[in-house]
Structures are given as structure tokens and as C-alpha cells.
Amino acid sequence: MSVSNLVAESIWQEIEATHSVSDDQLSTLHFIYGKNFERATRIFDQGGVKRVSAQPSGRSIFQVVGESRKKDEYLCFPEHYCSCYSFFYDVVNRGEELCCKHQLAARLAASTQTCVDVKVSDEELALLLSKL
């Protein structure tokens, strides 16, 4: 794991522990993630992150709107995967980014406990995931 990843993980853990984020933490995350973090904060500020939780299993995935808010919604696991084009192109294929803006917005919302919670059945979540 790179130094940037270690610093970012430390900050994420602090945010998760307090459910709040300071200006210094925002500055450091912006330094690490660059324009993706700036874009993620816009999505976050507009309430564009939903946590879809299945009942009774408790499994969940995040649904994050696109920055343009044109009905584009991406499914993501904040630390591992996003269904957007940028994730595959910039993160997986070219390795130029650590993660996409949707993952960052989801992680920020989850860490501060400010995402919109949507409850669905396990079957509905399975159907949603089958579209990936």
C-alpha cells in the first residue's frame, strides 16, 4: 500500500470514528484524490448517495447519482468497485486514479452517516445486482 493510501485510510478511519469531517481532513483528501474528490463533495453536498440495504440479510450497496444528475445512477462498493465508466477506464485499466468520484462520495456519506437509507428485500437487491 502506498503512503498516500495509508494516509487516506487513516483519515477515513478518523471520519468514521467521529462521523464528522474537518477542513484539514477535507484538504488532505483533496490533495490525495484531486479533482475526483472535489467532484465527489459536490455529489455528497447534493445528497446524491443512497445506501440500499436488503432485509433480512443486511447486505448493502451504494447507489450514487452522476455529477450531472441526469438520471445516471451508479452502483458501487466504496472501497472496491463502481459501475461507472471512469472506474474501469481510469482506475482499473490505466491505473491513474485510486478510485472514482462515486466511490469517494459513497465513502464520505457512509463515514459521516449522512446517506439516504433505502430498505429493499433480498430479492430486490439480487435483481439490482444482476444488472451489473
ROZAZA-659063 format. One record per residue: residue number from 1; chain; x, y, z of N, C-alpha, C in turn. Coordinates in steps of 0.2 Angstrom, whole numbers, m for minus. Example, Ala and Ser with C-alpha at 12.3 -4.5 7.8 and 13.67 -1.06 7.14 Angstrom:
# residues 2
(dotor 1; "A"; (66; m28; 39); (62; m22; 39); (66; m16; 39))
(dotor 2; "A"; (64; m11; 35); (68; m5; 36); (64; 0; 39))
This chain:
# residues 132
(dotor 1; "A"; (4; m6; 0); (0; 0; 0); (5; 6; 0))
(dotor 2; "A"; (3; 11; m4); (7; 17; m5); (6; 22; 1))
(dotor 3; "A"; (10; 26; 2); (10; 31; 8); (3; 35; 7))
(dotor 4; "A"; (1; 37; 1); (m5; 41; 0); (m11; 37; 2))
(dotor 5; "A"; (m11; 30; 1); (m16; 26; 3); (m16; 25; 11))
(dotor 6; "A"; (m11; 25; 14); (m10; 24; 21); (m13; 30; 24))
(dotor 7; "A"; (m11; 36; 22); (m13; 42; 25); (m21; 43; 24))
(dotor 8; "A"; (m23; 41; 18); (m31; 42; 16); (m34; 37; 21))
(dotor 9; "A"; (m32; 31; 22); (m35; 26; 26); (m36; 29; 33))
(dotor 10; "A"; (m30; 32; 35); (m30; 34; 42); (m36; 40; 43))
(dotor 11; "A"; (m36; 44; 38); (m41; 50; 38); (m48; 47; 38))
(dotor 12; "A"; (m49; 42; 34); (m56; 39; 33); (m58; 36; 40))
(dotor 13; "A"; (m53; 32; 43); (m55; 29; 50); (m56; 35; 55))
(dotor 14; "A"; (m53; 40; 55); (m55; 46; 59); (m62; 49; 58))
(dotor 15; "A"; (m63; 49; 52); (m70; 52; 50); (m75; 47; 52))
(dotor 16; "A"; (m74; 40; 51); (m79; 35; 53); (m80; 35; 61))
(dotor 17; "A"; (m75; 36; 64); (m75; 36; 72); (m79; 42; 74))
(dotor 18; "A"; (m79; 48; 71); (m82; 54; 74); (m89; 56; 70))
(dotor 19; "A"; (m89; 53; 64); (m95; 54; 59); (m95; 61; 57))
(dotor 20; "A"; (m89; 64; 57); (m89; 71; 55); (m82; 72; 52))
(dotor 21; "A"; (m82; 77; 48); (m75; 79; 44); (m73; 86; 45))
(dotor 22; "A"; (m67; 87; 46); (m64; 93; 47); (m61; 96; 41))
(dotor 23; "A"; (m60; 103; 41); (m57; 106; 35); (m50; 103; 33))
(dotor 24; "A"; (m47; 102; 38); (m40; 99; 37); (m40; 92; 34))
(dotor 25; "A"; (m45; 88; 36); (m46; 81; 33); (m48; 82; 26))
(dotor 26; "A"; (m53; 87; 25); (m55; 88; 18); (m49; 90; 13))
(dotor 27; "A"; (m45; 95; 16); (m39; 97; 12); (m35; 91; 10))
(dotor 28; "A"; (m33; 87; 15); (m29; 81; 14); (m32; 76; 9))
(dotor 29; "A"; (m38; 75; 10); (m41; 70; 5); (m41; 73; m2))
(dotor 30; "A"; (m42; 80; m3); (m42; 83; m9); (m35; 83; m12))
(dotor 31; "A"; (m30; 84; m8); (m23; 83; m10); (m22; 76; m13))
(dotor 32; "A"; (m24; 71; m10); (m23; 64; m12); (m27; 62; m18))
(dotor 33; "A"; (m34; 64; m18); (m38; 62; m23); (m39; 67; m29))
(dotor 34; "A"; (m37; 73; m28); (m38; 78; m33); (m45; 80; m35))
(dotor 35; "A"; (m46; 81; m42); (m52; 83; m45); (m58; 78; m43))
(dotor 36; "A"; (m56; 71; m42); (m61; 67; m41); (m64; 68; m34))
(dotor 37; "A"; (m60; 70; m29); (m63; 72; m23); (m67; 78; m23))
(dotor 38; "A"; (m65; 83; m26); (m69; 89; m27); (m76; 88; m30))
(dotor 39; "A"; (m76; 83; m35); (m82; 81; m39); (m87; 77; m34))
(dotor 40; "A"; (m83; 73; m30); (m87; 69; m25); (m90; 73; m20))
(dotor 41; "A"; (m87; 78; m18); (m90; 83; m12); (m96; 86; m15))
(dotor 42; "A"; (m96; 88; m22); (m102; 91; m25); (m108; 86; m25))
(dotor 43; "A"; (m107; 79; m26); (m112; 74; m26); (m114; 73; m19))
(dotor 44; "A"; (m110; 73; m14); (m111; 72; m7); (m116; 78; m5))
(dotor 45; "A"; (m114; 84; m6); (m117; 90; m4); (m124; 90; m7))
(dotor 46; "A"; (m125; 87; m13); (m132; 87; m16); (m136; 81; m13))
(dotor 47; "A"; (m134; 78; m9); (m137; 72; m6); (m138; 66; m11))
(dotor 48; "A"; (m133; 65; m15); (m134; 61; m21); (m131; 53; m19))
(dotor 49; "A"; (m131; 52; m13); (m129; 45; m11); (m134; 41; m7))
(dotor 50; "A"; (m136; 35; m10); (m141; 31; m6); (m138; 25; m4))
(dotor 51; "A"; (m139; 22; 2); (m137; 16; 4); (m143; 11; 3))
(dotor 52; "A"; (m143; 6; m1); (m148; 2; m2); (m147; m5; 2))
(dotor 53; "A"; (m151; m6; 7); (m150; m11; 12); (m155; m16; 11))
(dotor 54; "A"; (m153; m23; 10); (m158; m28; 10); (m160; m31; 16))
(dotor 55; "A"; (m166; m33; 17); (m169; m36; 23); (m171; m43; 21))
(dotor 56; "A"; (m170; m48; 25); (m167; m48; 31); (m159; m49; 32))
(dotor 57; "A"; (m156; m49; 26); (m149; m51; 26); (m144; m45; 29))
(dotor 58; "A"; (m147; m39; 28); (m142; m33; 30); (m137; m32; 25))
(dotor 59; "A"; (m137; m35; 19); (m132; m33; 14); (m134; m27; 11))
(dotor 60; "A"; (m128; m23; 9); (m130; m17; 6); (m125; m15; 0))
(dotor 61; "A"; (m127; m10; m4); (m123; m7; m9); (m125; 0; m10))
(dotor 62; "A"; (m121; 4; m12); (m122; 11; m13); (m125; 13; m20))
(dotor 63; "A"; (m129; 17; m21); (m132; 20; m27); (m130; 27; m27))
(dotor 64; "A"; (m126; 29; m32); (m123; 36; m32); (m125; 40; m38))
(dotor 65; "A"; (m128; 46; m38); (m130; 49; m44); (m124; 52; m48))
(dotor 66; "A"; (m124; 52; m54); (m119; 55; m58); (m119; 63; m56))
(dotor 67; "A"; (m113; 66; m58); (m112; 73; m56); (m117; 77; m60))
(dotor 68; "A"; (m119; 75; m66); (m124; 79; m70); (m131; 78; m67))
(dotor 69; "A"; (m132; 73; m63); (m139; 72; m60); (m144; 70; m66))
(dotor 70; "A"; (m141; 68; m72); (m146; 66; m77); (m148; 59; m77))
(dotor 71; "A"; (m151; 57; m71); (m154; 51; m70); (m149; 45; m70))
(dotor 72; "A"; (m142; 47; m71); (m137; 42; m71); (m136; 40; m63))
(dotor 73; "A"; (m137; 34; m62); (m135; 31; m55); (m131; 25; m56))
(dotor 74; "A"; (m125; 26; m52); (m120; 20; m52); (m120; 16; m46))
(dotor 75; "A"; (m120; 10; m46); (m119; 6; m40); (m112; 5; m38))
(dotor 76; "A"; (m111; 5; m32); (m104; 5; m30); (m103; 2; m23))
(dotor 77; "A"; (m97; m1; m22); (m94; m3; m15); (m89; 2; m15))
(dotor 78; "A"; (m89; 7; m10); (m84; 12; m9); (m77; 10; m10))
(dotor 79; "A"; (m75; 5; m7); (m68; 3; m7); (m66; m2; m12))
(dotor 80; "A"; (m71; m4; m16); (m69; m9; m21); (m71; m9; m28))
(dotor 81; "A"; (m77; m6; m30); (m80; m6; m36); (m85; m1; m37))
(dotor 82; "A"; (m85; 2; m44); (m91; 6; m46); (m93; 4; m53))
(dotor 83; "A"; (m99; 5; m55); (m101; 3; m61); (m100; 8; m67))
(dotor 84; "A"; (m97; 14; m65); (m96; 19; m70); (m90; 18; m74))
(dotor 85; "A"; (m90; 22; m80); (m85; 21; m85); (m78; 23; m82))
(dotor 86; "A"; (m78; 28; m78); (m72; 31; m76); (m68; 26; m71))
(dotor 87; "A"; (m72; 22; m68); (m69; 17; m63); (m65; 12; m68))
(dotor 88; "A"; (m68; 9; m73); (m65; 5; m77); (m59; 8; m81))
(dotor 89; "A"; (m60; 14; m84); (m55; 17; m88); (m49; 20; m84))
(dotor 90; "A"; (m51; 24; m79); (m45; 27; m75); (m43; 23; m69))
(dotor 91; "A"; (m47; 19; m66); (m44; 16; m60); (m42; 9; m62))
(dotor 92; "A"; (m46; 5; m66); (m44; m2; m67); (m39; m2; m73))
(dotor 93; "A"; (m41; 1; m79); (m37; 0; m85); (m31; 4; m85))
(dotor 94; "A"; (m31; 10; m83); (m25; 14; m84); (m21; 15; m77))
(dotor 95; "A"; (m25; 14; m72); (m22; 14; m65); (m20; 21; m63))
(dotor 96; "A"; (m23; 26; m66); (m21; 33; m65); (m25; 36; m59))
(dotor 97; "A"; (m30; 33; m56); (m34; 36; m51); (m34; 30; m45))
(dotor 98; "A"; (m35; 32; m39); (m36; 27; m34); (m43; 24; m34))
(dotor 99; "A"; (m47; 29; m35); (m55; 27; m35); (m58; 32; m39))
(dotor 100; "A"; (m65; 31; m41); (m69; 36; m44); (m72; 41; m39))
(dotor 101; "A"; (m75; 46; m42); (m79; 51; m38); (m85; 48; m35))
(dotor 102; "A"; (m88; 43; m38); (m94; 40; m35); (m92; 36; m28))
(dotor 103; "A"; (m86; 32; m29); (m84; 29; m23); (m82; 33; m17))
(dotor 104; "A"; (m79; 39; m19); (m77; 44; m14); (m84; 47; m11))
(dotor 105; "A"; (m89; 49; m15); (m95; 52; m12); (m98; 47; m8))
(dotor 106; "A"; (m98; 40; m10); (m101; 35; m5); (m98; 34; 1))
(dotor 107; "A"; (m91; 34; 1); (m87; 33; 7); (m88; 39; 12))
(dotor 108; "A"; (m88; 45; 9); (m89; 51; 13); (m96; 51; 16))
(dotor 109; "A"; (m101; 49; 12); (m108; 49; 15); (m109; 43; 21))
(dotor 110; "A"; (m106; 37; 19); (m106; 32; 24); (m102; 34; 30))
(dotor 111; "A"; (m96; 37; 29); (m92; 38; 35); (m95; 44; 40))
(dotor 112; "A"; (m99; 48; 37); (m102; 53; 41); (m109; 52; 42))
(dotor 113; "A"; (m111; 46; 40); (m118; 43; 41); (m123; 48; 39))
(dotor 114; "A"; (m122; 51; 33); (m127; 55; 30); (m130; 53; 24))
(dotor 115; "A"; (m130; 47; 22); (m133; 44; 16); (m140; 43; 17))
(dotor 116; "A"; (m144; 43; 12); (m151; 41; 12); (m151; 34; 12))
(dotor 117; "A"; (m155; 31; 17); (m156; 24; 18); (m162; 22; 14))
(dotor 118; "A"; (m161; 17; 10); (m167; 14; 7); (m167; 6; 8))
(dotor 119; "A"; (m173; 4; 11); (m173; m3; 13); (m177; m7; 7))
(dotor 120; "A"; (m174; m13; 5); (m177; m17; 0); (m177; m24; 2))
(dotor 121; "A"; (m180; m28; m1); (m180; m36; 1); (m173; m38; m2))
(dotor 122; "A"; (m171; m44; 0); (m165; m48; m3); (m166; m49; m10))
(dotor 123; "A"; (m172; m51; m12); (m174; m52; m19); (m173; m46; m23))
(dotor 124; "A"; (m175; m40; m21); (m174; m34; m25); (m167; m32; m25))
(dotor 125; "A"; (m163; m33; m20); (m156; m32; m20); (m153; m36; m25))
(dotor 126; "A"; (m154; m43; m25); (m152; m48; m30); (m153; m45; m37))
(dotor 127; "A"; (m159; m43; m38); (m161; m41; m45); (m157; m35; m47))
(dotor 128; "A"; (m156; m30; m43); (m152; m24; m44); (m145; m26; m46))
(dotor 129; "A"; (m142; m31; m42); (m135; m33; m43); (m134; m37; m49))
(dotor 130; "A"; (m140; m40; m51); (m139; m44; m58); (m139; m40; m64))
(dotor 131; "A"; (m140; m34; m63); (m140; m29; m69); (m133; m26; m70))
(dotor 132; "A"; (m128; m28; m65); (m121; m26; m66); (m117; m29; m71))
